[in-house]
Amino acid sequence: MSLLGNLIGALATVVDILLNVYMWMIVARAIISWVSPNPYNPIVNFLVVATEPVLRYARRIIPLIGGTIDLSPILVLVAIVFLRRFLVQTLHQLATNLSAGAF
């Protein structure tokens, strides 16, 4: 059972790292949106391509306020924090229990 526990623990760590990276990509995208970025800049283009599908879905849940204020990054950040607190910690606990032989 220790092997399965280690696998789930490693999976939890990878998910946590990916969620953390995506969270910072959302933050960078929000900060960049405050200025007039060059849309042909490869970094700006990558951030838009990587974050737009999730932000577009969040915009369907929370539409623009007054037609200009976009709160979708906040909704996505809250969802990421929830996943990190719930999913990642649950996976770590499951890995610990499997490694200790609690199941």
N, C-alpha and C positions, 0 to 999 in steps of 0.2 A: 504493500500500500504506500510505502514511502516514495516510490517512483511516481505514482499518480499524484501524490501530494506535491512533489517537486514540480511536476508538469503544470499543475493548476497554479502553483505559486509563481512560476515563471510567466505563465499566461497573464496572471493578474498584474505583474510588474510591467509587462509589455503593454497591456491595455492602459495602465496608468500613465506610462510615458507617452503613448500616442494621444491620449486625451489631453495631457499637459501641453504637448506640442500644438495640438489643434486649438486649444484655448488661447495660446499666445498668437497663433495665426489670426484668430478672430479679433483679438485686441489690436494687432498691427493693422488689420484691415479697417477697423473702426478709426484708428488714429489717422491712417492715410486718407480716409474719406473726408477728413476735416480740411484738407488742403486740396489743391487741384493737381492730382498726380498725372504724370505722363502715362497714358494708357498703353503705350508701346514699351514701357520699361518692363523687362522680364520679371522682376520681383513683384511689381504691382500686378502684372498679368497673372503670375502664378497664384498670388493671394486671392485674386478675384475668382479664378477658375476653381481653386481648392475650397473656397468658403461659400461661394454663391449658391450652390444647391441646398445647403443647410439653411442659409439665411433666407433664401426664397421660401422654403417651407415654413420657417418661423414667421415670415411676413404674412403668410396666409392666416396664421393664428392671431398675430398682433399687427393690424394694418398701421400704416404711417399715421402719426398724429399730426393733424393740421396739414397733411400732404407733404410734410418735409422732415419731420422728426422720426427717425427709424430706431425703434427699440428692439428690433430683432436680435442684434448682438447680445443684448442683456439677457434675453430669453435663452439664447444658445449657451451663454456662459453659465447661467443658472442650471441648465440641463447638464452641462459638463461637470459642474461641481457636484450635482446630485449623483451622477454616474460614478464619479471618483469616490464619493463617500459611501454609496450603497453597493454598487457592483464590485468595485475593486476590493473594498474591505471585506465583503462577503466571500469573494474568491480567496482572499488571503486566509480568512478564518477557516474556510473549507479545506484549504491546503494544510493548514496547521493541524486540523482535526484528523485528516487522512494520514498525515505523517506520524501523528501520535497514536494512531490506531483507535481513535474514539468511535469510528463507525464500524 
